[in-house]
Amino acid sequence: TPFRLSFFGGGTDYPAWFREHGGAALSASINRYSYISSRYLPPFFDTKSRVVWSKIENVEENDQIEHPVVRAALEYLNIDRGVEIHHAGDLPARSGLGSSSSFTVGMLHSLHALLGHFVNKAELAHQAIHIEQQMLNENVGIQDQIQTAHGGINRILIQPDGDFSVEPLTLTRNRLGELQSHLLMLYTGIARMASDVAAEQIAAIPNKQAELHEMRAMVDTATGILAGDDDIGDFGRLLHESWQLKRGLAKGIAPSFVDDIYERACKAGALGGKLMGAGGGGFMVLFARPGDHQAVLDAVPELLLVPIKFEFTGSQIIFSEPESYSRMALSTRDFRR
């Protein structure tokens, strides 16, 4: 399941906003992924279930699993048999690239495949939203689950009832390459809990109505820029305007070290940029003309450059073996308790 870049509309995808006003986002998936494998744990192990992430958990009951998403997904899908689940990610967690939602979407997709279920991308997103917001009570929006499930570059429209539509942008190959060649993704080295940063932002929503309406309108403006053939630098300059609005939504979004990094990058030639996700740290994406990239990188030498490309597949199953075959294999080898 891919990670994602959120360009415009972040903040309007929180229920506290879209339940009254609707919301929108312009997002893109990148070729950096969360990988999840799952299987029923064969009966010759000493534990019922095994979950491997940054920890290794060996448990006898699902409610003993520490990872909240794994525990909730097993409960949601009524899986009580012993399982083995492994997770690996291309990029750090808590870094603003939708990694938490990528994990939730991927976890559900993998477990559905284990059960022999086909589930479409919209349903995956709906289920991931339910787990994160209703079952785990996290302060999260809904664009990340939608974007990581679907993949591509999308204008996401959110209705007050929580329903959504995904409109893929149909860009020419030249325009797509132009957009991609202007982006620099840099890691600040600071991880943070998005839910904690978002809580402050959500609390401020009643006092930030004008800013959020403007941020919502920028989704349509940015879509028009990409669909047209005018100077793509306008996209970067709009990113700058959006970031100035977003950083004012809550104190925790843009710590002083972030302001310093951004100021140096802009002086070196960046037209705009933003911290990904809720803010506070993680990855920063800068928009600069390719000829200015080296100067920008030289201005922020403490940051790690991570090359990226857009991806258009979304969450996908890359290998699945029917359980009937697995059971036959176990039977022929006479693996029994």
Phi and psi in degrees as a GROMACS rama.xvg file:
@    title "Ramachandran Plot"
@    xaxis  label "Phi"
@    yaxis  label "Psi"
@TYPE xy
-75.0712  157.814  PRO-2
-83.0858  173.212  PHE-3
-140.726  156.928  ARG-4
-106.109  130.697  LEU-5
-103.602  112.103  SER-6
-85.553  -52.6233  PHE-7
-140.346  153.332  PHE-8
93.916  -3.94625  GLY-9
-58.1946  136.57  GLY-10
104.932  -33.288  GLY-11
-83.0976  -2.70771  THR-12
-98.2338  7.20851  ASP-13
-82.1937  138.45  TYR-14
-54.3809  -34.8645  PRO-15
-59.5645  -22.1626  ALA-16
-100.385  -54.3121  TRP-17
-71.4948  -20.3341  PHE-18
-61.1354  -25.1912  ARG-19
-104.31  -37.9141  GLU-20
-114.25  -9.71649  HIS-21
74.8608  170.585  GLY-22
-150.803  173.711  GLY-23
-159.435  156.564  ALA-24
-150.77  149.862  ALA-25
-115.925  112.661  LEU-26
-133.277  160.905  SER-27
-142.618  143.084  ALA-28
-92.3058  148.598  SER-29
-121.349  165.128  ILE-30
-84.0897  48.3244  ASN-31
-129.261  134.123  ARG-32
-132.183  159.349  TYR-33
-101.953  128.495  SER-34
-112.643  128.461  TYR-35
-131.452  130.878  ILE-36
-119.283  144.216  SER-37
-142.78  147.927  SER-38
-155.503  161.508  ARG-39
-72.6109  131.844  TYR-40
-73.1192  123.963  LEU-41
-59.1522  154.39  PRO-42
-75.6193  -1.61348  PRO-43
-92.5529  7.42782  PHE-44
-87.1124  158.48  PHE-45
-85.0673  -3.38141  ASP-46
-127.622  155.722  THR-47
-72.1832  -46.9364  LYS-48
-135.779  153.921  SER-49
-137.233  126.064  ARG-50
-125.642  121.028  VAL-51
-116.16  114.338  VAL-52
-135.922  -124.573  TRP-53
-75.6859  -12.7859  SER-54
-119.751  166.416  LYS-55
-116.11  115.948  ILE-56
-109.857  126.837  GLU-57
-117.168  114.805  ASN-58
-131.86  160.068  VAL-59
-101.044  -20.5404  GLU-60
-137.409  149.805  GLU-61
-60.2763  -35.7493  ASN-62
-71.4806  -4.48616  ASP-63
-88.4896  -9.4086  GLN-64
-69.9684  128.424  ILE-65
-76.6321  -37.1899  GLU-66
-66.278  116.16  HIS-67
-63.3196  -38.2842  PRO-68
-70.1158  -42.3183  VAL-69
-60.9796  -46.9856  VAL-70
-60.4508  -44.7282  ARG-71
-69.0181  -39.6287  ALA-72
-64.6461  -41.2975  ALA-73
-64.041  -39.1232  LEU-74
-66.5391  -44.6424  GLU-75
-61.6555  -38.739  TYR-76
-94.628  7.45859  LEU-77
55.8258  43.8726  ASN-78
-96.6609  115.336  ILE-79
-114.477  -9.29305  ASP-80
-71.3906  158.255  ARG-81
-66.8204  136.167  GLY-82
-130.629  160.201  VAL-83
-124.3  125.63  GLU-84
-127.895  130.818  ILE-85
-122.193  138.375  HIS-86
-126.44  140.783  HIS-87
-144.126  148.856  ALA-88
-133.319  147.491  GLY-89
-71.7001  -27.0049  ASP-90
-132.251  161.984  LEU-91
-64.5822  152.027  PRO-92
-74.9748  165.342  ALA-93
56.7978  41.8218  ARG-94
-121.252  6.90545  SER-95
91.1116  6.30233  GLY-96
-103.763  19.9143  LEU-97
74.2514  25.4879  GLY-98
-64.0064  -36.0266  SER-99
-64.5872  -44.6794  SER-100
-71.6943  -34.3178  SER-101
-58.9865  -42.0268  SER-102
-63.9019  -45.6969  PHE-103
-64.0639  -45.9079  THR-104
-60.7312  -46.4041  VAL-105
-64.8563  -37.7688  GLY-106
-62.2316  -46.7676  MET-107
-63.6332  -43.1002  LEU-108
-61.6129  -43.6843  HIS-109
-65.0965  -44.0121  SER-110
-69.4445  -35.8533  LEU-111
-60.5929  -42.4816  HIS-112
-63.7071  -38.5733  ALA-113
-60.6557  -36.6191  LEU-114
-80.9479  -5.66975  LEU-115
81.2004  22.0101  GLY-116
-96.2332  141.479  HIS-117
-95.9045  131.309  PHE-118
-135.201  131.976  VAL-119
-80.2414  171.383  ASN-120
-66.7475  -38.9407  LYS-121
-63.9163  -41.1582  ALA-122
-67.4359  -38.6101  GLU-123
-56.4463  -46.0999  LEU-124
-62.721  -46.3548  ALA-125
-58.1682  -44.1389  HIS-126
-67.6931  -39.4286  GLN-127
-64.2735  -40.8389  ALA-128
-60.681  -44.1986  ILE-129
-60.0841  -44.9595  HIS-130
-64.3335  -46.4408  ILE-131
-71.6226  -40.8311  GLU-132
-89.0173  -44.4215  GLN-133
-89.5802  -43.9607  GLN-134
-82.2955  -35.7763  MET-135
-105.872  -7.23499  LEU-136
53.3944  43.4733  ASN-137
-89.2818  150.568  GLU-138
-83.7738  80.8016  ASN-139
-132.832  152.82  VAL-140
-84.0413  -162.814  GLY-141
-123.728  -2.74652  ILE-142
-70.2534  -32.4544  GLN-143
-65.3401  -44.0267  ASP-144
-63.2401  -40.6746  GLN-145
-66.1307  -48.013  ILE-146
-67.9826  -44.843  GLN-147
-69.1505  -28.5544  THR-148
-70.6329  -41.5082  ALA-149
-88.0252  -38.0684  HIS-150
74.6529  172.544  GLY-151
88.7789  -166.24  GLY-152
-114.711  118.252  ILE-153
-133.826  145.596  ASN-154
-96.3608  115.37  ARG-155
-103.946  124.58  ILE-156
-109.859  131.241  LEU-157
-117.806  125.782  ILE-158
-86.7976  158.416  GLN-159
-57.8782  -26.2804  PRO-160
-83.8046  1.82093  ASP-161
93.2929  -8.23538  GLY-162
-70.8655  159.722  ASP-163
-146.673  160.407  PHE-164
-129.21  149.439  SER-165
-119.236  117.99  VAL-166
-111.958  101.545  GLU-167
-64.1745  136.328  PRO-168
-78.2274  129.434  LEU-169
-100.057  90.757  THR-170
-99.2643  147.613  LEU-171
-66.2214  158.521  THR-172
-58.9675  -39.1103  ARG-173
-65.3391  -42.4365  ASN-174
-66.9949  -39.8851  ARG-175
-62.0727  -45.0398  LEU-176
-64.6388  -35.8485  GLY-177
-64.2261  -45.1909  GLU-178
-61.404  -48.7972  LEU-179
-62.6606  -38.3878  GLN-180
-72.186  -13.8854  SER-181
-92.3061  -6.67055  HIS-182
-95.9341  138.862  LEU-183
-125.366  125.022  LEU-184
-109.406  122.806  MET-185
-126.737  139.537  LEU-186
-97.4758  126.042  TYR-187
-78.6244  -17.6226  THR-188
86.3174  -0.12038  GLY-189
-108.399  117.938  ILE-190
-94.3766  148.951  ALA-191
-151.105  159.025  ARG-192
-83.769  112.218  MET-193
-58.9916  -36.3588  ALA-194
-61.7544  -36.0608  SER-195
-69.2679  -45.0485  ASP-196
-65.4486  -39.8844  VAL-197
-66.5857  -31.178  ALA-198
-58.1535  -41.5765  ALA-199
-66.138  -40.308  GLU-200
-66.205  -41.8939  GLN-201
-64.0107  -40.6037  ILE-202
-63.0555  -26.7582  ALA-203
-87.4647  -6.67291  ALA-204
-53.3889  -44.2587  ILE-205
-59.0432  -25.7204  PRO-206
-99.1381  4.21228  ASN-207
-125.695  36.0775  LYS-208
-62.1953  -47.3312  GLN-209
-63.1189  -42.3663  ALA-210
-63.0278  -43.0517  GLU-211
-70.4362  -35.5042  LEU-212
-62.6441  -40.3543  HIS-213
-67.3393  -40.0637  GLU-214
-65.1615  -36.1638  MET-215
-64.7029  -42.3613  ARG-216
-64.4897  -29.6802  ALA-217
-65.3096  -24.8014  MET-218
-59.6572  -45.2767  VAL-219
-70.7523  -38.7049  ASP-220
-62.7418  -45.8173  THR-221
-64.5007  -39.4502  ALA-222
-60.2326  -41.7181  THR-223
-65.1809  -37.3836  GLY-224
-62.4455  -47.3958  ILE-225
-66.6653  -35.3741  LEU-226
-76.6216  -16.8504  ALA-227
-93.2959  -164.894  GLY-228
-128.884  17.888  ASP-229
-76.0372  177.966  ASP-230
-54.3381  120.725  ASP-231
-70.0943  -12.0758  ILE-232
-58.204  -24.7198  GLY-233
-60.8227  -30.9787  ASP-234
-65.0846  -43.8642  PHE-235
-64.8684  -41.0885  GLY-236
-66.319  -33.6697  ARG-237
-69.9472  -35.7307  LEU-238
-57.6751  -41.8248  LEU-239
-60.9535  -46.1237  HIS-240
-61.3767  -42.676  GLU-241
-63.6151  -41.2758  SER-242
-64.5665  -38.329  TRP-243
-63.1733  -36.0826  GLN-244
-69.8064  -47.0414  LEU-245
-64.1432  -41.6183  LYS-246
-64.8426  -17.7588  ARG-247
-90.0713  -2.1595  GLY-248
-73.4971  -31.5273  LEU-249
-160.07  149.236  ALA-250
-62.7279  -35.032  LYS-251
-75.2085  -8.6969  GLY-252
-70.0675  -43.5277  ILE-253
-127.619  85.8674  ALA-254
-61.5696  165.965  PRO-255
-60.34  -35.4046  SER-256
-66.5704  -30.1131  PHE-257
-69.6949  -44.015  VAL-258
-59.4838  -39.7835  ASP-259
-64.1123  -44.8741  ASP-260
-61.5508  -46.3596  ILE-261
-64.8887  -40.9594  TYR-262
-63.71  -43.0812  GLU-263
-63.9827  -40.8914  ARG-264
-63.9159  -41.8511  ALA-265
-67.8405  -38.6198  CYS-266
-63.6131  -27.9986  LYS-267
-86.5639  -4.52908  ALA-268
129.594  -7.40204  GLY-269
-65.6846  134.241  ALA-270
-83.383  -23.1093  LEU-271
179.968  -175.967  GLY-272
164.018  -173.994  GLY-273
-171.726  159.495  LYS-274
-77.7818  140.481  LEU-275
-76.8336  150.936  MET-276
72.3005  -147.525  GLY-277
-71.4595  -18.7321  ALA-278
103.485  -173.894  GLY-279
92.6545  -21.9051  GLY-280
164.176  -154.512  GLY-281
82.8474  -136.87  GLY-282
-97.8694  140.241  PHE-283
-112.473  133.678  MET-284
-108.628  127.358  VAL-285
-112.896  147.221  LEU-286
-114.863  115.362  PHE-287
-147.351  150.458  ALA-288
-63.6724  141.425  ARG-289
-50.9373  -35.5258  PRO-290
-67.992  -15.94  GLY-291
-100.249  -1.43223  ASP-292
-58.8169  -45.663  HIS-293
-64.6462  -39.5246  GLN-294
-63.2413  -40.3944  ALA-295
-64.0666  -46.1227  VAL-296
-62.1879  -38.3554  LEU-297
-65.8544  -26.9332  ASP-298
-77.9898  -20.1258  ALA-299
-129.495  61.7445  VAL-300
-66.1919  -17.2537  PRO-301
-78.1563  -9.0052  GLU-302
-96.2029  150.116  LEU-303
-95.8265  123.117  LEU-304
-80.5806  130.301  LEU-305
-119.264  107.811  VAL-306
-63.3653  139.742  PRO-307
-139.443  156.573  ILE-308
-134.48  158.071  LYS-309
-73.2737  150.752  PHE-310
-128.519  155.962  GLU-311
-129.942  19.6062  PHE-312
-103.438  -35.653  THR-313
75.3627  -163.913  GLY-314
-64.3377  132.255  SER-315
-143.972  149.212  GLN-316
-88.9319  120.762  ILE-317
-100.458  -14.19  ILE-318
-156.493  134.987  PHE-319
-148.693  129.407  SER-320
-114.533  125.724  GLU-321
-56.1717  140.239  PRO-322
-61.9722  -31.9925  GLU-323
-58.6933  -36.885  SER-324
-69.6614  -42.2626  TYR-325
-62.0305  -42.012  SER-326
-64.5344  -39.5821  ARG-327
-62.3377  -42.1488  MET-328
-62.8584  -42.2926  ALA-329
-65.3164  -39.8013  LEU-330
-64.6427  -44.2326  SER-331
-67.3211  -25.8771  THR-332
-90.5494  -2.93988  ARG-333
59.8487  44.1943  ASP-334
-86.7643  111.097  PHE-335
-137.646  157.934  ARG-336
